[in-house]
């Protein structure tokens, strides 16, 4: 407050304006002076004082705006830190500007003091207190803002929500005006366009009425004049002289219908958009893309037939500086194609004109080759960008043209001699668009794929993964499954012993077997060994891993034959990617960890086995040890 007063004391005129503005706020009901009862009843934490700031627009020196700094913090806490911002409900600025000059008659206005038309609940008003005094020698007085303020983080969302909700209540009675309020407002500014003067006046009256029902007053109406019928020029605001206006930050001459920083819109183009002879079924959108070592960009044009004659007009253009990291020209041209695809999508979303055909033009045959190919064949940089292009456009919409006809070349290769007058190709479109399609550049045969961008594919045909010969689903207990597999290994071992005429090791020996053994091979009673149990366990672990991690097993088996520098890496989407997997002597997948170098810990603990979650073998193993632990615990109890 003291800093504000120092500023005001240096400028008596400014001080009087602030006094007058606050007095006006009190009269309009935007604020009130806090009563003694309010000061006594409302205490912290339901009270907050906001610093008062003054904003002066250099283009409007006679007008000032009061703002309250809701971001000012005390002890790390501010009013904004306790408020929710809400969703972004603003219509994009390019959309509003495009629709504003989409049709012949452009008009608009702005809502008077929009935020201050939104009243705050009485129980929340005390967090918008501020101090002010008309005389620096008197005590500061406490004021309370009763309405939404500039500076509060929730004000933009609240204002847009209320504006749209009010418009939606009139969507049945005034559907066009209701939709225009939602789609053609940027904050408090409303700008729209219609085909005729009569439509503009009707739309403006309906919009003004709808706003008034919600407590909003739209003022400062401006409009373009109708050169075809000068007597019907629009003056929504009789006190406002026709001339240069500022529309959403852009200087616009409403008399000549001219954006001062860009170009004058040609009369014949304005007439073909709404003229009776315009054939909307022929409306086309053409996007040209290009790139150089310094920049990449695109330019878009509307093309339509009027009385059988083609007309073109620049719609929108976009350029970007090339990345600091050096890229090949084909990759930069691909970036330009991505930018052009995004621009095409933006133009379609921000215009209501019925676009019947879309064309995208490039002078890069390499880019055309990529677009007409399968994105999965290329490295990530190219593949991702081709995927985005395919999601926004159809490959059949892309065409080739000679460099000399590519108007996007003007935004990527800045050279002397470039023309940007109103009759230049930059504004009227490249020359062949003024002719019929038969005279357009012919589509050449697409070049083959660029080899250096082809993605390498590793195929391991020489590696086979084991398949299970015993179905774990047929067993209910882990011990039974292990014993069965161990018996299979015992059988295999006995077959080999029999070949070399060694005794057969049996778990149990029936009498019939004993009699036959005396004649042929001796039979020895030997219980299942520890080694056989270990082989059975390793086998079951490998079965589970091979069924779930088949591709990983293939890569790890192949890596056993390669040096450390030539080994293949697992795919990033693999469950084992971040577990440092390796195969042990039994070809079982284990993982390395920080305990790998702790030699005093057994190998099985340093490098645990990786078991797939949810597999039948894993489930049986967990159930076995769980039951074993429960039994041991019950014995101790």
C-alpha positions in Angstrom: 0.0 0.0 0.0 2.8 2.4 0.8 4.5 1.8 -2.5 1.2 2.5 -4.3 0.7 5.7 -2.3 4.2 6.9 -3.2 3.4 6.5 -6.8 0.1 8.3 -6.5 1.5 11.2 -4.5 3.9 11.9 -7.4 0.9 12.2 -9.8 -2.1 14.0 -8.5 -4.1 13.3 -11.7 -3.5 9.6 -11.4 -4.5 9.7 -7.7 -7.8 11.4 -8.6 -8.5 8.7 -11.2 -7.9 5.9 -8.7 -10.2 7.7 -6.2 -12.8 8.1 -8.9 -12.5 4.5 -10.0 -13.0 3.1 -6.5 -15.9 5.4 -5.9 -17.4 4.1 -9.2 -16.9 0.5 -8.0 -18.8 1.3 -4.8 -21.7 2.9 -6.8 -21.9 -0.1 -9.2 -21.9 -2.6 -6.4 -18.5 -4.1 -7.4 -17.1 -3.4 -3.9 -18.2 -2.1 -0.5 -16.5 -0.5 2.5 -16.3 -3.1 5.3 -18.5 -2.4 8.3 -17.4 -2.6 11.9 -19.5 -5.7 12.3 -17.9 -7.4 9.4 -14.4 -6.7 10.8 -15.4 -8.2 14.1 -17.3 -11.3 12.8 -14.8 -12.5 10.2 -11.4 -13.6 11.4 -8.5 -15.6 10.0 -8.2 -18.0 8.2 -11.3 -16.8 6.3 -9.9 -13.3 5.7 -7.2 -12.2 3.2 -5.9 -8.8 2.2 -4.9 -8.3 -1.5 -2.4 -5.7 -2.6 -3.9 -3.2 -5.0 -2.1 -2.5 -8.4 -2.8 0.0 -11.2 -2.5 -0.9 -14.9 -2.4 1.8 -17.6 -2.7 0.9 -21.3 -0.3 3.1 -23.3 -2.8 3.2 -26.1 -5.5 4.4 -23.7 -3.8 6.8 -21.3 -7.0 8.2 -20.0 -8.3 4.8 -18.8 -6.8 2.8 -15.9 -7.6 -0.7 -14.6 -7.4 -1.9 -11.0 -5.9 -5.2 -10.3 -5.5 -7.2 -7.1 -2.4 -9.3 -6.7 -3.8 -12.6 -5.6 -0.4 -14.2 -6.2 1.2 -12.1 -3.4 2.4 -14.6 -0.7 2.8 -14.3 3.0 4.7 -17.1 4.7 4.6 -19.0 1.4 0.8 -18.8 1.1 -1.2 -16.7 -1.3 -4.9 -16.5 -2.3 -4.1 -18.1 -5.6 -2.4 -21.0 -3.9 -5.7 -21.8 -2.2 -7.8 -21.6 -5.4 -8.3 -24.1 -8.2 -7.5 -22.8 -11.7 -10.1 -25.0 -13.4 -10.0 -26.3 -17.0 -8.8 -24.2 -19.9 -12.1 -23.2 -21.6 -10.8 -20.5 -23.9 -11.3 -20.9 -27.6 -7.9 -20.8 -29.4 -6.9 -17.3 -30.7 -6.2 -18.5 -34.2 -9.7 -20.1 -34.4 -11.4 -16.8 -33.5 -9.3 -14.8 -35.9 -9.9 -17.2 -38.8 -13.6 -17.2 -38.3 -13.6 -13.4 -38.0 -12.5 -13.0 -41.7 -13.9 -16.2 -43.0 -17.0 -14.5 -44.6 -17.6 -11.2 -46.2 -18.9 -9.1 -43.3 -16.8 -9.1 -40.2 -18.0 -7.6 -36.9 -17.4 -7.7 -33.2 -17.4 -6.1 -29.8 -16.2 -6.7 -26.2 -18.0 -7.4 -22.9 -17.8 -4.4 -20.5 -16.0 -5.3 -17.3 -16.6 -9.0 -17.8 -15.0 -10.3 -14.6 -16.9 -7.8 -12.5 -20.2 -9.1 -13.6 -19.6 -12.3 -11.7 -20.6 -12.0 -8.1 -18.7 -13.9 -5.4 -20.6 -15.8 -2.7 -21.0 -13.7 0.4 -19.2 -16.1 2.7 -16.1 -15.9 0.3 -16.0 -12.2 -0.2 -13.8 -11.5 2.9 -10.8 -13.1 1.2 -10.9 -10.1 -1.3 -10.2 -7.3 1.2 -8.0 -4.4 0.3 -6.8 -1.2 1.9 -7.1 2.3 0.6 -7.4 5.9 1.8 -8.3 9.0 0.0 -6.1 11.1 2.3 -2.6 9.9 3.0 -2.9 11.5 6.5 -6.0 9.5 7.5 -6.2 5.9 8.6 -6.5 3.2 5.9 -10.0 2.0 5.2 -10.9 -1.7 4.6 -12.8 -2.4 1.3 -14.2 -5.7 0.1 -14.5 -6.8 -3.6 -17.8 -8.4 -4.1 -17.1 -9.6 -7.6 -14.5 -11.6 -9.5 -11.2 -9.7 -9.9 -8.3 -9.5 -12.3 -5.5 -11.5 -10.8 -7.4 -14.4 -9.3 -6.4 -17.7 -10.9 -10.0 -18.9 -11.0 -11.5 -15.9 -12.7 -10.8 -16.8 -16.3 -12.4 -20.3 -16.0 -15.3 -19.0 -14.0 -16.1 -16.2 -16.5 -15.9 -18.6 -19.5 -18.1 -21.2 -17.8 -20.8 -18.6 -16.9 -20.7 -17.1 -20.4 -21.1 -20.5 -22.1 -23.7 -21.7 -19.6 -25.8 -18.6 -20.2 -25.5 -19.0 -24.0 -26.5 -22.7 -23.8 -29.8 -21.7 -22.1 -30.7 -19.9 -25.4 -29.4 -22.6 -27.8 -33.0 -23.6 -28.8 -34.3 -20.0 -29.2 -31.2 -18.6 -30.9 -29.0 -21.5 -32.0 -26.7 -19.6 -34.3 -26.0 -16.8 -31.8 -25.6 -19.2 -28.9 -23.0 -21.2 -30.9 -21.3 -18.0 -31.9 -20.9 -16.9 -28.3 -19.2 -20.2 -27.4 -17.0 -20.5 -30.5 -16.2 -16.9 -31.4 -15.3 -15.4 -28.0 -11.7 -14.9 -26.8 -12.0 -14.0 -23.2 -14.3 -10.9 -23.4 -13.8 -10.1 -27.1 -16.4 -11.4 -29.6 -15.6 -11.4 -33.3 -17.7 -13.1 -36.0 -18.5 -12.9 -39.7 -21.5 -13.4 -41.9 -22.4 -13.5 -45.6 -24.6 -10.3 -45.6 -25.0 -7.1 -43.7 -28.5 -8.1 -42.6 -27.2 -11.3 -41.1 -24.6 -9.4 -39.2 -27.1 -7.0 -37.7 -29.4 -9.8 -36.7 -26.6 -11.9 -35.2 -25.3 -8.9 -33.3 -28.7 -8.1 -31.8 -29.2 -11.7 -30.7 -25.7 -12.0 -29.2 -26.3 -8.7 -27.3 -29.6 -9.9 -26.0 -28.3 -13.3 -24.8 -25.4 -11.6 -23.0 -27.8 -9.1 -21.4 -29.8 -12.0 -19.9 -26.6 -13.2 -18.2 -25.7 -9.7 -16.9 -23.1 -9.0 -19.6 -23.1 -5.8 -21.7 -21.4 -6.1 -25.0 -20.1 -2.7 -26.4 -17.6 -1.0 -28.7 -19.1 -2.7 -31.8 -17.0 -2.5 -35.0 -17.7 -3.9 -38.4 -16.3 -4.0 -41.9 -18.1 -1.9 -44.5 -19.8 -3.4 -47.5 -18.1 -2.0 -50.6 -20.8 -3.6 -52.8 -23.5 -1.6 -51.1 -22.0 1.5 -49.3 -25.3 2.6 -48.1 -25.6 -0.4 -45.9 -22.4 0.1 -43.9 -22.7 -1.0 -40.4 -22.3 1.3 -37.4 -23.1 -0.6 -34.2 -21.7 2.1 -32.1 -22.7 5.6 -33.3 -20.0 7.2 -31.1 -17.2 5.2 -32.6 -15.5 6.6 -35.7 -14.9 4.1 -38.5 -11.2 3.6 -39.0 -8.3 1.6 -37.6 -9.3 -0.8 -34.8 -7.3 -3.4 -32.8 -8.8 -6.8 -33.1 -7.3 -9.4 -30.7 -4.0 -7.7 -30.9 -4.1 -7.2 -34.7 -4.5 -3.8 -36.3 -7.5 -3.9 -38.6 -8.8 -1.1 -40.8 -12.5 -1.6 -40.9 -13.0 0.8 -43.8 -10.6 -1.0 -46.2 -11.0 -4.4 -44.4 -7.3 -4.6 -44.1 -5.0 -6.2 -41.6 -2.2 -3.6 -41.5 0.6 -6.0 -40.7 -0.3 -8.6 -43.3 -2.2 -7.9 -46.5 -5.3 -6.3 -48.0 -8.0 -8.9 -48.7 -8.9 -8.6 -52.4 -12.4 -7.7 -53.3 -12.9 -10.5 -55.8 -11.8 -13.0 -53.2 -14.3 -11.6 -50.7 -17.0 -11.9 -53.3 -16.4 -15.5 -54.3 -16.6 -16.7 -50.7 -20.3 -15.6 -50.6 -21.3 -14.9 -54.1 -24.1 -16.8 -55.7 -21.8 -18.1 -58.4 -19.3 -19.6 -56.0 -19.4 -23.4 -56.2 -18.7 -24.7 -52.6 -18.4 -28.2 -53.9 -15.1 -27.2 -55.5 -13.5 -25.7 -52.4 -10.0 -27.2 -51.9 -7.3 -26.8 -49.3 -3.7 -26.9 -50.6 -0.7 -27.1 -48.1 2.8 -26.7 -49.4 5.8 -27.9 -47.2 9.5 -27.4 -47.5 12.8 -27.4 -45.5 16.3 -26.1 -45.7 19.3 -26.4 -43.4 18.1 -23.3 -41.6 14.4 -23.7 -41.3 11.3 -25.7 -42.3 7.8 -24.5 -42.8 4.5 -24.6 -44.7 1.8 -22.4 -46.3 -1.8 -23.2 -46.9 -4.3 -21.9 -49.5 -8.0 -22.1 -50.3 -8.9 -22.7 -53.9 -12.4 -22.4 -55.3 -14.2 -22.0 -58.7 -16.3 -18.9 -59.3 -18.2 -19.0 -62.6 -15.8 -21.7 -63.7 -12.7 -19.7 -63.0 -10.3 -20.8 -60.1 -9.3 -18.3 -57.4 -6.7 -18.8 -54.6 -6.1 -17.1 -51.3 -3.5 -17.6 -48.5 -5.1 -19.0 -45.4 -2.3 -19.6 -42.9 1.5 -20.2 -42.8 3.9 -21.5 -40.2 7.7 -21.8 -40.0 10.2 -23.0 -37.5 14.0 -22.6 -37.1 15.9 -25.8 -37.7 17.2 -27.6 -34.5 20.6 -26.8 -33.3 21.5 -30.5 -33.5 22.4 -31.1 -37.1 19.9 -33.1 -39.1 19.9 -34.4 -42.7 17.9 -32.5 -45.3 15.5 -35.5 -45.7 14.8 -35.5 -42.0 14.2 -31.7 -42.0 11.9 -32.1 -45.0 10.0 -34.8 -43.0 9.7 -32.3 -40.1 8.2 -29.8 -42.6 5.7 -32.5 -43.7 4.7 -33.0 -40.0 4.2 -29.3 -39.6 2.1 -29.1 -42.7 -0.1 -32.0 -41.5 -0.7 -30.2 -38.2 -1.5 -26.9 -40.0 -4.0 -28.7 -42.3 -5.7 -30.2 -39.3 -5.8 -26.8 -37.5 -7.3 -25.0 -40.5 -10.1 -27.6 -40.8 -10.9 -27.3 -37.1 -10.9 -23.5 -37.1 -13.0 -23.0 -40.3 -16.7 -23.8 -41.0 -16.3 -23.7 -44.7 -17.0 -27.1 -46.4 -13.6 -28.2 -47.6 -14.2 -30.9 -50.2 -10.6 -31.9 -51.2 -7.3 -31.7 -49.5 -3.8 -31.7 -51.1 -0.4 -31.6 -49.6 2.6 -30.7 -51.8 6.3 -31.4 -51.3 9.3 -31.3 -53.6 11.0 -34.1 -51.7 10.7 -37.5 -53.3 12.3 -39.1 -50.2 9.5 -37.8 -48.0 6.9 -39.1 -50.4 8.6 -42.5 -50.4 8.5 -42.6 -46.6 4.8 -41.5 -46.4 3.8 -44.2 -48.9 5.7 -46.9 -47.0 5.1 -48.9 -43.8 6.4 -46.8 -40.8 7.5 -49.9 -39.0 10.3 -50.4 -41.5 12.2 -47.3 -40.3 14.2 -46.1 -37.4 12.3 -44.4 -34.6 12.9 -40.7 -35.7 11.4 -41.4 -39.1 8.8 -43.9 -37.9 7.2 -41.7 -35.3 6.9 -38.8 -37.6 5.4 -40.9 -40.4 3.0 -42.3 -37.9 1.8 -38.8 -37.0 1.5 -37.8 -40.7 -0.6 -41.0 -41.3 -2.9 -40.1 -38.3 -3.6 -36.6 -39.7 -3.6 -37.2 -43.5 -4.1 -39.9 -46.1 -1.0 -40.9 -48.1 -3.0 -40.5 -51.3 -3.4 -36.7 -50.5 0.3 -36.1 -50.8 1.7 -35.0 -54.2 5.1 -34.0 -55.6 5.8 -30.7 -57.4 8.9 -29.0 -58.8 10.8 -26.8 -56.4 10.2 -23.7 -58.5 6.4 -24.0 -57.8 6.8 -24.6 -54.1 5.7 -21.4 -52.4 6.8 -22.8 -49.0 10.3 -22.2 -50.3 9.8 -18.5 -49.4 9.7 -19.3 -45.6 12.7 -21.6 -45.6 15.2 -20.0 -48.0 15.3 -16.3 -47.4 17.0 -14.7 -50.4 17.1 -11.3 -52.1 14.4 -10.9 -54.8 11.6 -12.5 -52.9 8.2 -10.8 -53.6 5.5 -10.4 -50.9 3.2 -7.9 -52.6 -0.5 -8.6 -52.7 -0.3 -10.0 -56.3 2.7 -12.2 -55.6 2.5 -16.1 -55.5 2.8 -15.9 -51.7 -0.7 -14.4 -51.4 -2.3 -15.7 -54.6 -0.9 -19.2 -54.6 1.5 -20.8 -57.0 0.8 -20.3 -60.7 -0.5 -23.8 -61.5 -3.4 -23.5 -59.0 -4.9 -20.8 -61.2 -5.2 -23.5 -63.9 -7.3 -26.7 -64.1 -6.1 -30.0 -62.6 -5.0 -31.4 -65.9 -2.2 -28.8 -66.0 -0.9 -29.5 -62.5 2.5 -31.2 -62.0 2.3 -34.9 -62.8 2.9 -37.4 -60.0 6.3 -39.1 -60.5 7.1 -42.7 -59.6 7.9 -42.8 -55.9 11.6 -43.5 -55.2 12.5 -46.7 -53.2 13.1 -46.4 -49.5 16.1 -44.6 -48.2 18.4 -47.4 -47.0 20.1 -45.4 -44.1 16.7 -45.0 -42.4 15.7 -48.6 -42.6 15.4 -50.2 -39.2 17.6 -53.2 -38.5 15.7 -56.4 -37.7 17.4 -59.2 -35.7 16.0 -62.6 -36.5 17.3 -65.7 -34.6 16.3 -68.7 -36.8 19.1 -70.8 -35.4 18.0 -70.6 -31.8 15.3 -72.9 -30.5 13.5 -72.7 -27.2 12.6 -75.8 -25.3 9.0 -77.0 -25.1 7.3 -78.6 -22.1 6.9 -82.4 -22.3 5.0 -82.5 -18.9 1.9 -80.5 -18.4 2.0 -78.8 -15.0 -1.7 -78.3 -15.0 -2.2 -82.0 -14.4 -0.5 -81.8 -11.0 -1.9 -80.2 -7.9 1.2 -80.2 -5.6 4.8 -79.0 -6.2 6.4 -82.1 -4.5 4.5 -84.5 -6.8 5.5 -82.5 -9.9 9.2 -82.4 -8.8 9.2 -86.1 -8.0 7.6 -87.0 -11.4 10.2 -84.9 -13.4 13.0 -86.4 -11.3 11.7 -89.9 -12.1 11.8 -89.0 -15.8 15.5 -88.0 -15.5 16.1 -91.3 -13.6 14.6 -93.2 -16.5 16.8 -91.3 -19.0 19.8 -92.1 -16.9 18.9 -95.8 -16.7 18.5 -96.0 -20.5 22.0 -94.7 -20.9 23.4 -97.1 -18.2 21.7 -100.0 -19.9 23.5 -99.2 -23.2 26.9 -99.5 -21.5 25.7 -102.6 -19.5 25.6 -100.9 -16.0 23.2 -101.8 -13.3 19.8 -100.1 -13.3 19.1 -97.8 -10.4 15.5 -98.2 -9.2 13.5 -96.5 -6.5 11.7 -99.8 -5.7 12.2 -103.3 -7.0 9.2 -105.6 -7.5 9.8 -109.4 -7.3 9.2 -109.9 -11.0 11.8 -107.4 -11.8 14.3 -109.1 -9.4 13.9 -112.4 -11.3 14.4 -110.9 -14.7 17.3 -108.8 -13.5 19.3 -112.0 -12.6 19.1 -113.0 -16.2 19.7 -109.7 -18.0 20.8 -106.6 -16.0 21.3 -106.2 -12.2 18.9 -103.8 -10.5 20.1 -101.6 -7.5 17.7 -100.0 -5.1 18.7 -96.2 -5.1 16.4 -93.4 -3.8 16.0 -90.3 -5.9 19.2 -88.2 -5.6 19.7 -84.6 -4.8 21.1 -83.9 -8.3 18.0 -85.4 -9.9 15.8 -83.1 -7.8 17.9 -80.1 -8.9 17.7 -81.1 -12.5 13.9 -81.3 -12.2 13.7 -77.9 -10.6 15.9 -76.3 -13.3 13.8 -78.0 -16.0 10.5 -76.6 -14.6 12.0 -73.1 -14.2 13.2 -73.2 -17.8 9.7 -74.4 -19.0 8.0 -71.4 -17.2 10.5 -68.9 -18.5 10.4 -70.2 -22.1 6.6 -70.0 -22.2 6.5 -66.3 -21.0 9.9 -64.9 -22.0 10.3 -66.7 -25.3 11.9 -63.8 -27.2 14.1 -62.9 -24.2 15.4 -66.5 -24.0 16.3 -66.4 -27.7 18.3 -63.2 -27.3 20.1 -64.5 -24.2 20.9 -67.8 -25.9 22.3 -66.0 -28.9 24.4 -63.6 -26.7 26.2 -66.7 -25.3 27.9 -67.0 -28.6 28.8 -63.3 -29.0 31.4 -61.0 -27.4 30.2 -58.5 -24.9 30.4 -55.6 -27.4 28.3 -57.4 -30.0 25.5 -58.7 -27.7 21.9 -57.7 -28.5 19.8 -55.8 -26.0 16.3 -56.7 -24.9 13.4 -54.6 -26.2 12.5 -51.7 -23.8 9.0 -53.0 -23.4 10.2 -56.3 -22.1 9.5 -57.1 -18.4 13.2 -58.2 -18.0 14.7 -55.0 -19.6 15.7 -53.4 -16.3 16.6 -56.6 -14.4 20.0 -57.3 -16.0 19.1 -60.9 -16.9 21.6 -63.6 -17.8 21.6 -67.4 -18.2 23.3 -69.6 -15.7 25.0 -72.9 -16.4 21.6 -74.6 -16.6 20.3 -71.9 -19.0 18.0 -70.6 -16.3 17.3 -66.8 -16.4 18.7 -65.1 -13.3 19.1 -61.4 -12.5 22.1 -59.5 -11.4 21.9 -57.0 -8.5 24.0 -55.0 -6.1 24.8 -58.1 -4.1 26.5 -59.7 -7.1 30.0 -59.0 -5.7 29.2 -60.2 -2.2 31.1 -63.4 -2.4 30.1 -64.5 1.2 26.5 -64.8 0.0 25.5 -68.0 -1.9 25.1 -67.7 -5.6 21.4 -68.5 -5.4 20.9 -65.5 -3.2 23.2 -63.1 -5.1 21.5 -63.9 -8.4 17.9 -64.9 -7.9 15.9 -66.8 -10.5 13.3 -64.8 -12.4 9.9 -66.5 -12.4 7.0 -65.2 -14.5 4.1 -63.9 -12.5 0.9 -65.9 -12.7 2.4 -69.0 -14.3 1.2 -72.3 -13.0 4.7 -73.5 -12.0 5.3 -70.2 -10.1 2.0 -70.5 -8.3 2.6 -74.1 -7.2 6.1 -73.2 -5.9 4.7 -70.3 -3.9 1.9 -72.4 -2.5 4.4 -75.1 -1.4 6.6 -72.7 0.5 3.6 -70.9 2.0 2.2 -74.2 3.3 5.6 -75.2 4.6 5.9 -72.0 6.5 2.4 -72.3 8.0 3.1 -75.8 9.1 6.3 -74.9 10.8 4.7 -71.9 12.5 1.9 -74.0 13.9 4.4 -76.5 15.3 6.2 -73.7 17.1 2.9 -72.5 18.6 
